[in-house]
Amino acid sequence: MLHTLKYTFLLAFIAVIVSSCQEVIELDLPPNEPELVIEGYLTDLDFFIPDQDLNCSGIITIPKSEIEFAASLAAAAQFPIDSIESVADYFPFNKVKLSTTSDYFSNAPAPAVSGAVVKLIKNNELVETLIEDQSIPGTYRFTHDPEVGASYHLEIDALGNFYETEPQVYNAVPPLLGVNAIYNSNFLQDSCAYYLGIDTYEKPGVGDHYRWMFYINNKYVSNPFFISIFDDAQIDGLCLFDFDVYGNELDLGDTIVVFQMRTNEGYSSFINSLRNQTAFVGSPFDTPPAPIRGNLNNVTTGEKAFGYFVAGGISANVGFVPNEIPEEGCGI
């Protein structure tokens, strides 16, 4: 009898535990007050060309005339900057995209913000009021030709608030002289593949920041794991040949377009936070565990808004992956 009672009690206890594990708890979160989110790039083909022949660490000297010629070819290959916009799935340059934050559990695309007043300020003077693209709600296009050395920021009236981005200096970028497909071994030295290698050089003087964006067969590489940013702490003033800023294998026959943009420390910090909270924490579609704020301020409320507006020179070039593997292999 005692044994039967113990058995019955045990079954009842297990039933309670199992049923409690199946209980669904729904969190009743209040709706968020929408806040403005910006993504903006002001850029042009403004190159940093050295004043004299380029001495590459005493190993090789590149005549200034050859640099100017190669830079002109790079510009011609992708000039104007928006030459692939019509065929690319994502192209952010020379426009401002405005949207709002969404509720925590929302799966809908971020709402676009139309009807905003977006002003470009150069050296504290208005130079352009951006026009909204009627075919892409919430997208406002630049037509201004930026000036190297000038300070730029945006002023925005939207959502009943006044916003400002923090001023930043527009700097020239070293030209992207070549985009190459290099057949090489992987990190583990156990297989071979084609990898990206760019040819460029770095402007002397520590404190420069860069971002590279990649289009493979006209499709933007959106995987946050391959967000590529760099500062010049380890490469200041160096010549860079076959420098891999992508890090992933390329497929036979691929066409790859690379954009090299001069940015700034604040933008690098913002993009690095974005990468860390998407590429290295769960899925890229997960809500980031902490707010990622940029250089947009809500002047009306005194709070930080979201996103980043960046200004800097850009260079683009294109490379092609061969259709065949080289007979000599990669040496392993």
PAKOL-27129 format. One record per residue (C-alpha): residue number from 1; residue in three letters; x, y, z. Coordinates in nm, 3 decimals. Example, Ala and Ser with C-alpha at 12.3 -4.5 7.8 and 13.67 -1.06 7.14 Angstrom:
// PAKOL-27129
+-----+---------+---------+---------+---------+
: num : residuo :    east :   north :      up :
+-----+---------+---------+---------+---------+
:   1 :     ALA :   1.230 :  -0.450 :   0.780 :
:   2 :     SER :   1.367 :  -0.106 :   0.714 :
+-----+---------+---------+---------+---------+
***
This chain:
// PAKOL-27129
+-----+---------+---------+---------+---------+
: num : residuo :    east :   north :      up :
+-----+---------+---------+---------+---------+
:   1 :     MET :   0.000 :   0.000 :   0.000 :
:   2 :     LEU :   0.278 :   0.240 :   0.094 :
:   3 :     HIS :   0.462 :   0.153 :  -0.227 :
:   4 :     THR :   0.148 :   0.226 :  -0.430 :
:   5 :     LEU :   0.102 :   0.565 :  -0.263 :
:   6 :     LYS :   0.466 :   0.659 :  -0.332 :
:   7 :     TYR :   0.427 :   0.561 :  -0.698 :
:   8 :     THR :   0.104 :   0.758 :  -0.733 :
:   9 :     PHE :   0.263 :   1.065 :  -0.572 :
:  10 :     LEU :   0.565 :   1.039 :  -0.803 :
:  11 :     LEU :   0.345 :   1.026 :  -1.114 :
:  12 :     ALA :   0.145 :   1.326 :  -0.997 :
:  13 :     PHE :   0.466 :   1.521 :  -0.927 :
:  14 :     ILE :   0.603 :   1.442 :  -1.274 :
:  15 :     ALA :   0.272 :   1.548 :  -1.433 :
:  16 :     VAL :   0.290 :   1.885 :  -1.256 :
:  17 :     ILE :   0.651 :   1.940 :  -1.364 :
:  18 :     VAL :   0.580 :   1.850 :  -1.729 :
:  19 :     SER :   0.271 :   2.068 :  -1.747 :
:  20 :     SER :   0.459 :   2.363 :  -1.597 :
:  21 :     CYS :   0.734 :   2.327 :  -1.859 :
:  22 :     GLN :   0.472 :   2.362 :  -2.135 :
:  23 :     GLU :   0.325 :   2.686 :  -2.005 :
:  24 :     VAL :   0.359 :   2.973 :  -2.254 :
:  25 :     ILE :   0.448 :   3.310 :  -2.105 :
:  26 :     GLU :   0.366 :   3.611 :  -2.320 :
:  27 :     LEU :   0.540 :   3.937 :  -2.241 :
:  28 :     ASP :   0.313 :   4.238 :  -2.260 :
:  29 :     LEU :   0.556 :   4.510 :  -2.367 :
:  30 :     PRO :   0.431 :   4.865 :  -2.422 :
:  31 :     PRO :   0.471 :   5.003 :  -2.776 :
:  32 :     ASN :   0.787 :   5.201 :  -2.840 :
:  33 :     GLU :   0.779 :   5.569 :  -2.920 :
:  34 :     PRO :   0.916 :   5.579 :  -3.278 :
:  35 :     GLU :   1.257 :   5.743 :  -3.310 :
:  36 :     LEU :   1.439 :   5.848 :  -3.624 :
:  37 :     VAL :   1.700 :   5.619 :  -3.786 :
:  38 :     ILE :   1.940 :   5.750 :  -4.051 :
:  39 :     GLU :   2.167 :   5.586 :  -4.306 :
:  40 :     GLY :   2.354 :   5.843 :  -4.515 :
:  41 :     TYR :   2.664 :   5.859 :  -4.733 :
:  42 :     LEU :   2.801 :   6.177 :  -4.894 :
:  43 :     THR :   3.087 :   6.084 :  -5.125 :
:  44 :     ASP :   3.261 :   6.138 :  -5.457 :
:  45 :     LEU :   3.568 :   6.023 :  -5.646 :
:  46 :     ASP :   3.810 :   6.242 :  -5.453 :
:  47 :     PHE :   4.155 :   6.080 :  -5.443 :
:  48 :     PHE :   4.459 :   6.143 :  -5.228 :
:  49 :     ILE :   4.752 :   6.160 :  -5.471 :
:  50 :     PRO :   5.103 :   6.196 :  -5.320 :
:  51 :     ASP :   5.304 :   6.506 :  -5.406 :
:  52 :     GLN :   5.589 :   6.298 :  -5.543 :
:  53 :     ASP :   5.682 :   5.945 :  -5.648 :
:  54 :     LEU :   5.561 :   5.686 :  -5.400 :
:  55 :     ASN :   5.839 :   5.509 :  -5.210 :
:  56 :     CYS :   5.705 :   5.170 :  -5.100 :
:  57 :     SER :   5.930 :   5.099 :  -4.800 :
:  58 :     GLY :   6.240 :   5.109 :  -5.019 :
:  59 :     ILE :   6.129 :   4.795 :  -5.205 :
:  60 :     ILE :   5.977 :   4.966 :  -5.506 :
:  61 :     THR :   5.912 :   5.322 :  -5.615 :
:  62 :     ILE :   5.596 :   5.402 :  -5.810 :
:  63 :     PRO :   5.619 :   5.717 :  -6.023 :
:  64 :     LYS :   5.352 :   5.976 :  -5.944 :
:  65 :     SER :   5.255 :   5.982 :  -6.313 :
:  66 :     GLU :   5.174 :   5.609 :  -6.301 :
:  67 :     ILE :   4.962 :   5.660 :  -5.987 :
:  68 :     GLU :   4.767 :   5.938 :  -6.158 :
:  69 :     PHE :   4.716 :   5.723 :  -6.468 :
:  70 :     ALA :   4.602 :   5.421 :  -6.265 :
:  71 :     ALA :   4.369 :   5.642 :  -6.060 :
:  72 :     SER :   4.216 :   5.780 :  -6.378 :
:  73 :     LEU :   4.153 :   5.425 :  -6.502 :
:  74 :     ALA :   3.994 :   5.334 :  -6.169 :
:  75 :     ALA :   3.770 :   5.638 :  -6.192 :
:  76 :     ALA :   3.676 :   5.561 :  -6.551 :
:  77 :     ALA :   3.591 :   5.201 :  -6.463 :
:  78 :     GLN :   3.322 :   5.301 :  -6.213 :
:  79 :     PHE :   3.244 :   5.660 :  -6.302 :
:  80 :     PRO :   3.001 :   5.793 :  -6.204 :
:  81 :     ILE :   2.977 :   5.629 :  -5.863 :
:  82 :     ASP :   2.617 :   5.522 :  -5.920 :
:  83 :     SER :   2.707 :   5.328 :  -6.235 :
:  84 :     ILE :   2.598 :   4.995 :  -6.082 :
:  85 :     GLU :   2.303 :   5.130 :  -5.881 :
:  86 :     SER :   2.047 :   5.023 :  -6.141 :
:  87 :     VAL :   2.160 :   4.659 :  -6.124 :
:  88 :     ALA :   2.266 :   4.628 :  -5.758 :
:  89 :     ASP :   2.026 :   4.511 :  -5.489 :
:  90 :     TYR :   2.158 :   4.766 :  -5.237 :
:  91 :     PHE :   2.338 :   5.091 :  -5.307 :
:  92 :     PRO :   2.362 :   5.350 :  -5.025 :
:  93 :     PHE :   2.595 :   5.612 :  -5.169 :
:  94 :     ASN :   2.501 :   5.978 :  -5.212 :
:  95 :     LYS :   2.166 :   5.945 :  -5.045 :
:  96 :     VAL :   2.005 :   5.963 :  -4.703 :
:  97 :     LYS :   1.760 :   5.694 :  -4.596 :
:  98 :     LEU :   1.524 :   5.782 :  -4.311 :
:  99 :     SER :   1.317 :   5.530 :  -4.118 :
: 100 :     THR :   1.193 :   5.481 :  -3.763 :
: 101 :     THR :   1.248 :   5.228 :  -3.489 :
: 102 :     SER :   0.988 :   4.952 :  -3.453 :
: 103 :     ASP :   0.830 :   4.764 :  -3.164 :
: 104 :     TYR :   1.046 :   4.491 :  -3.011 :
: 105 :     PHE :   0.850 :   4.197 :  -3.155 :
: 106 :     SER :   0.776 :   4.356 :  -3.494 :
: 107 :     ASN :   0.882 :   4.155 :  -3.801 :
: 108 :     ALA :   0.773 :   4.423 :  -4.049 :
: 109 :     PRO :   1.027 :   4.635 :  -4.240 :
: 110 :     ALA :   1.125 :   4.957 :  -4.067 :
: 111 :     PRO :   0.870 :   5.229 :  -4.158 :
: 112 :     ALA :   1.009 :   5.486 :  -4.404 :
: 113 :     VAL :   0.992 :   5.854 :  -4.312 :
: 114 :     SER :   0.857 :   6.061 :  -4.599 :
: 115 :     GLY :   0.804 :   6.435 :  -4.612 :
: 116 :     ALA :   1.105 :   6.521 :  -4.400 :
: 117 :     VAL :   1.312 :   6.834 :  -4.458 :
: 118 :     VAL :   1.676 :   6.730 :  -4.497 :
: 119 :     LYS :   1.940 :   7.003 :  -4.526 :
: 120 :     LEU :   2.310 :   6.961 :  -4.601 :
: 121 :     ILE :   2.527 :   7.210 :  -4.413 :
: 122 :     LYS :   2.884 :   7.286 :  -4.528 :
: 123 :     ASN :   3.109 :   7.491 :  -4.300 :
: 124 :     ASN :   2.793 :   7.606 :  -4.113 :
: 125 :     GLU :   2.622 :   7.727 :  -4.432 :
: 126 :     LEU :   2.328 :   7.567 :  -4.614 :
: 127 :     VAL :   2.437 :   7.423 :  -4.950 :
: 128 :     GLU :   2.150 :   7.193 :  -5.039 :
: 129 :     THR :   1.799 :   7.088 :  -4.937 :
: 130 :     LEU :   1.770 :   6.725 :  -5.042 :
: 131 :     ILE :   1.482 :   6.610 :  -5.263 :
: 132 :     GLU :   1.296 :   6.293 :  -5.172 :
: 133 :     ASP :   1.304 :   6.020 :  -5.435 :
: 134 :     GLN :   0.938 :   5.965 :  -5.518 :
: 135 :     SER :   1.006 :   5.608 :  -5.628 :
: 136 :     ILE :   1.175 :   5.516 :  -5.297 :
: 137 :     PRO :   0.985 :   5.662 :  -4.999 :
: 138 :     GLY :   1.213 :   5.785 :  -4.722 :
: 139 :     THR :   1.516 :   5.822 :  -4.953 :
: 140 :     TYR :   1.664 :   6.168 :  -5.012 :
: 141 :     ARG :   1.939 :   6.222 :  -5.271 :
: 142 :     PHE :   2.248 :   6.444 :  -5.270 :
: 143 :     THR :   2.345 :   6.644 :  -5.578 :
: 144 :     HIS :   2.612 :   6.853 :  -5.404 :
: 145 :     ASP :   2.975 :   6.805 :  -5.512 :
: 146 :     PRO :   3.160 :   6.769 :  -5.180 :
: 147 :     GLU :   3.479 :   6.964 :  -5.111 :
: 148 :     VAL :   3.786 :   6.801 :  -4.959 :
: 149 :     GLY :   3.867 :   6.958 :  -4.623 :
: 150 :     ALA :   3.518 :   7.102 :  -4.569 :
: 151 :     SER :   3.304 :   7.023 :  -4.264 :
: 152 :     TYR :   2.960 :   6.869 :  -4.327 :
: 153 :     HIS :   2.656 :   6.786 :  -4.120 :
: 154 :     LEU :   2.282 :   6.740 :  -4.171 :
: 155 :     GLU :   1.984 :   6.921 :  -4.022 :
: 156 :     ILE :   1.655 :   6.730 :  -4.037 :
: 157 :     ASP :   1.295 :   6.818 :  -3.953 :
: 158 :     ALA :   1.099 :   6.494 :  -3.911 :
: 159 :     LEU :   0.848 :   6.329 :  -3.678 :
: 160 :     GLY :   0.774 :   6.668 :  -3.522 :
: 161 :     ASN :   1.135 :   6.698 :  -3.402 :
: 162 :     PHE :   1.454 :   6.872 :  -3.510 :
: 163 :     TYR :   1.765 :   6.657 :  -3.558 :
: 164 :     GLU :   2.133 :   6.724 :  -3.628 :
: 165 :     THR :   2.427 :   6.503 :  -3.712 :
: 166 :     GLU :   2.767 :   6.577 :  -3.565 :
: 167 :     PRO :   3.001 :   6.774 :  -3.797 :
: 168 :     GLN :   3.277 :   6.582 :  -3.976 :
: 169 :     VAL :   3.555 :   6.670 :  -4.220 :
: 170 :     TYR :   3.532 :   6.534 :  -4.574 :
: 171 :     ASN :   3.869 :   6.372 :  -4.661 :
: 172 :     ALA :   4.010 :   6.230 :  -4.983 :
: 173 :     VAL :   4.075 :   5.856 :  -5.018 :
: 174 :     PRO :   4.376 :   5.680 :  -5.173 :
: 175 :     PRO :   4.265 :   5.535 :  -5.507 :
: 176 :     LEU :   4.187 :   5.166 :  -5.540 :
: 177 :     LEU :   4.441 :   5.085 :  -5.809 :
: 178 :     GLY :   4.360 :   4.718 :  -5.860 :
: 179 :     VAL :   4.118 :   4.439 :  -5.763 :
: 180 :     ASN :   4.276 :   4.096 :  -5.811 :
: 181 :     ALA :   4.182 :   3.731 :  -5.767 :
: 182 :     ILE :   4.472 :   3.554 :  -5.595 :
: 183 :     TYR :   4.484 :   3.173 :  -5.591 :
: 184 :     ASN :   4.610 :   3.088 :  -5.246 :
: 185 :     SER :   4.580 :   2.848 :  -4.954 :
: 186 :     ASN :   4.335 :   2.905 :  -4.674 :
: 187 :     PHE :   4.429 :   2.988 :  -4.315 :
: 188 :     LEU :   4.460 :   2.620 :  -4.218 :
: 189 :     GLN :   4.683 :   2.547 :  -4.519 :
: 190 :     ASP :   4.465 :   2.250 :  -4.614 :
: 191 :     SER :   4.287 :   2.375 :  -4.928 :
: 192 :     CYS :   4.322 :   2.627 :  -5.208 :
: 193 :     ALA :   4.083 :   2.885 :  -5.350 :
: 194 :     TYR :   4.073 :   3.228 :  -5.510 :
: 195 :     TYR :   4.081 :   3.518 :  -5.264 :
: 196 :     LEU :   4.047 :   3.893 :  -5.306 :
: 197 :     GLY :   4.357 :   4.110 :  -5.321 :
: 198 :     ILE :   4.345 :   4.488 :  -5.361 :
: 199 :     ASP :   4.622 :   4.726 :  -5.467 :
: 200 :     THR :   4.626 :   5.063 :  -5.294 :
: 201 :     TYR :   4.840 :   5.270 :  -5.057 :
: 202 :     GLU :   4.784 :   5.440 :  -4.726 :
: 203 :     LYS :   4.808 :   5.812 :  -4.661 :
: 204 :     PRO :   5.097 :   5.897 :  -4.422 :
: 205 :     GLY :   4.986 :   6.009 :  -4.077 :
: 206 :     VAL :   4.814 :   5.792 :  -3.817 :
: 207 :     GLY :   4.441 :   5.838 :  -3.764 :
: 208 :     ASP :   4.287 :   5.741 :  -4.099 :
: 209 :     HIS :   3.987 :   5.506 :  -4.120 :
: 210 :     TYR :   3.847 :   5.308 :  -4.413 :
: 211 :     ARG :   3.555 :   5.086 :  -4.505 :
: 212 :     TRP :   3.527 :   4.844 :  -4.796 :
: 213 :     MET :   3.198 :   4.728 :  -4.949 :
: 214 :     PHE :   3.173 :   4.436 :  -5.189 :
: 215 :     TYR :   2.942 :   4.344 :  -5.476 :
: 216 :     ILE :   2.976 :   3.995 :  -5.619 :
: 217 :     ASN :   2.799 :   3.958 :  -5.953 :
: 218 :     ASN :   2.619 :   4.287 :  -5.871 :
: 219 :     LYS :   2.481 :   4.149 :  -5.543 :
: 220 :     TYR :   2.582 :   4.334 :  -5.228 :
: 221 :     VAL :   2.764 :   4.119 :  -4.970 :
: 222 :     SER :   2.526 :   4.183 :  -4.679 :
: 223 :     ASN :   2.655 :   3.916 :  -4.440 :
: 224 :     PRO :   2.770 :   4.121 :  -4.138 :
: 225 :     PHE :   3.059 :   3.879 :  -4.083 :
: 226 :     PHE :   3.222 :   4.036 :  -4.392 :
: 227 :     ILE :   3.182 :   4.398 :  -4.284 :
: 228 :     SER :   3.531 :   4.531 :  -4.352 :
: 229 :     ILE :   3.669 :   4.832 :  -4.165 :
: 230 :     PHE :   4.028 :   4.924 :  -4.094 :
: 231 :     ASP :   4.238 :   5.198 :  -3.939 :
: 232 :     ASP :   4.597 :   5.273 :  -4.028 :
: 233 :     ALA :   4.757 :   5.196 :  -3.691 :
: 234 :     GLN :   4.949 :   4.901 :  -3.842 :
: 235 :     ILE :   4.971 :   5.013 :  -4.207 :
: 236 :     ASP :   5.036 :   5.387 :  -4.185 :
: 237 :     GLY :   5.189 :   5.515 :  -4.507 :
: 238 :     LEU :   5.243 :   5.168 :  -4.655 :
: 239 :     CYS :   5.192 :   5.041 :  -5.008 :
: 240 :     LEU :   4.942 :   4.755 :  -5.009 :
: 241 :     PHE :   4.959 :   4.494 :  -5.282 :
: 242 :     ASP :   4.718 :   4.197 :  -5.301 :
: 243 :     PHE :   4.585 :   4.304 :  -4.962 :
: 244 :     ASP :   4.286 :   4.085 :  -4.866 :
: 245 :     VAL :   4.016 :   4.297 :  -4.702 :
: 246 :     TYR :   3.737 :   4.045 :  -4.771 :
: 247 :     GLY :   3.864 :   3.717 :  -4.624 :
: 248 :     ASN :   3.627 :   3.478 :  -4.796 :
: 249 :     GLU :   3.669 :   3.241 :  -5.089 :
: 250 :     LEU :   3.564 :   3.356 :  -5.435 :
: 251 :     ASP :   3.393 :   3.129 :  -5.685 :
: 252 :     LEU :   3.520 :   3.064 :  -6.036 :
: 253 :     GLY :   3.387 :   3.321 :  -6.283 :
: 254 :     ASP :   3.284 :   3.575 :  -6.018 :
: 255 :     THR :   3.288 :   3.948 :  -6.092 :
: 256 :     ILE :   3.364 :   4.154 :  -5.781 :
: 257 :     VAL :   3.328 :   4.530 :  -5.746 :
: 258 :     VAL :   3.498 :   4.686 :  -5.444 :
: 259 :     PHE :   3.426 :   5.030 :  -5.299 :
: 260 :     GLN :   3.696 :   5.181 :  -5.078 :
: 261 :     MET :   3.570 :   5.474 :  -4.869 :
: 262 :     ARG :   3.749 :   5.711 :  -4.635 :
: 263 :     THR :   3.552 :   5.732 :  -4.310 :
: 264 :     ASN :   3.628 :   5.841 :  -3.953 :
: 265 :     GLU :   3.678 :   5.701 :  -3.604 :
: 266 :     GLY :   3.316 :   5.751 :  -3.499 :
: 267 :     TYR :   3.183 :   5.567 :  -3.801 :
: 268 :     SER :   3.430 :   5.282 :  -3.749 :
: 269 :     SER :   3.314 :   5.246 :  -3.389 :
: 270 :     PHE :   2.949 :   5.246 :  -3.499 :
: 271 :     ILE :   3.000 :   4.985 :  -3.772 :
: 272 :     ASN :   3.214 :   4.769 :  -3.544 :
: 273 :     SER :   2.934 :   4.766 :  -3.284 :
: 274 :     LEU :   2.685 :   4.676 :  -3.556 :
: 275 :     ARG :   2.905 :   4.389 :  -3.672 :
: 276 :     ASN :   2.967 :   4.257 :  -3.322 :
: 277 :     GLN :   2.597 :   4.251 :  -3.234 :
: 278 :     THR :   2.487 :   4.079 :  -3.554 :
: 279 :     ALA :   2.768 :   3.867 :  -3.694 :
: 280 :     PHE :   2.895 :   3.734 :  -3.364 :
: 281 :     VAL :   2.580 :   3.719 :  -3.150 :
: 282 :     GLY :   2.304 :   3.492 :  -3.280 :
: 283 :     SER :   2.145 :   3.544 :  -3.618 :
: 284 :     PRO :   2.188 :   3.863 :  -3.822 :
: 285 :     PHE :   1.809 :   3.896 :  -3.803 :
: 286 :     ASP :   1.799 :   3.902 :  -3.423 :
: 287 :     THR :   1.725 :   4.225 :  -3.241 :
: 288 :     PRO :   2.058 :   4.362 :  -3.110 :
: 289 :     PRO :   2.095 :   4.318 :  -2.734 :
: 290 :     ALA :   2.182 :   4.686 :  -2.685 :
: 291 :     PRO :   2.103 :   5.008 :  -2.872 :
: 292 :     ILE :   2.356 :   5.097 :  -3.142 :
: 293 :     ARG :   2.360 :   5.474 :  -3.160 :
: 294 :     GLY :   2.552 :   5.684 :  -3.408 :
: 295 :     ASN :   2.603 :   6.055 :  -3.476 :
: 296 :     LEU :   2.237 :   6.167 :  -3.505 :
: 297 :     ASN :   2.101 :   6.379 :  -3.220 :
: 298 :     ASN :   1.739 :   6.465 :  -3.145 :
: 299 :     VAL :   1.785 :   6.832 :  -3.056 :
: 300 :     THR :   1.419 :   6.867 :  -2.952 :
: 301 :     THR :   1.434 :   6.601 :  -2.682 :
: 302 :     GLY :   1.805 :   6.615 :  -2.608 :
: 303 :     GLU :   1.837 :   6.240 :  -2.673 :
: 304 :     LYS :   2.051 :   6.043 :  -2.916 :
: 305 :     ALA :   1.870 :   5.902 :  -3.221 :
: 306 :     PHE :   1.996 :   5.612 :  -3.432 :
: 307 :     GLY :   2.213 :   5.547 :  -3.737 :
: 308 :     TYR :   2.500 :   5.732 :  -3.897 :
: 309 :     PHE :   2.571 :   5.994 :  -4.164 :
: 310 :     VAL :   2.924 :   5.971 :  -4.299 :
: 311 :     ALA :   3.112 :   6.186 :  -4.550 :
: 312 :     GLY :   3.435 :   6.094 :  -4.728 :
: 313 :     GLY :   3.599 :   6.025 :  -5.062 :
: 314 :     ILE :   3.547 :   5.694 :  -5.237 :
: 315 :     SER :   3.723 :   5.483 :  -5.497 :
: 316 :     ALA :   3.587 :   5.183 :  -5.684 :
: 317 :     ASN :   3.736 :   4.915 :  -5.905 :
: 318 :     VAL :   3.638 :   4.581 :  -6.050 :
: 319 :     GLY :   3.807 :   4.242 :  -6.066 :
: 320 :     PHE :   3.734 :   3.909 :  -6.232 :
: 321 :     VAL :   3.790 :   3.558 :  -6.103 :
: 322 :     PRO :   3.924 :   3.319 :  -6.370 :
: 323 :     ASN :   3.703 :   3.034 :  -6.487 :
: 324 :     GLU :   3.977 :   2.779 :  -6.426 :
: 325 :     ILE :   4.211 :   2.678 :  -6.146 :
: 326 :     PRO :   4.580 :   2.740 :  -6.229 :
: 327 :     GLU :   4.777 :   2.426 :  -6.314 :
: 328 :     GLU :   5.054 :   2.510 :  -6.067 :
: 329 :     GLY :   4.807 :   2.514 :  -5.777 :
: 330 :     CYS :   4.878 :   2.717 :  -5.465 :
: 331 :     GLY :   5.191 :   2.546 :  -5.333 :
: 332 :     ILE :   5.050 :   2.306 :  -5.075 :
+-----+---------+---------+---------+---------+
***
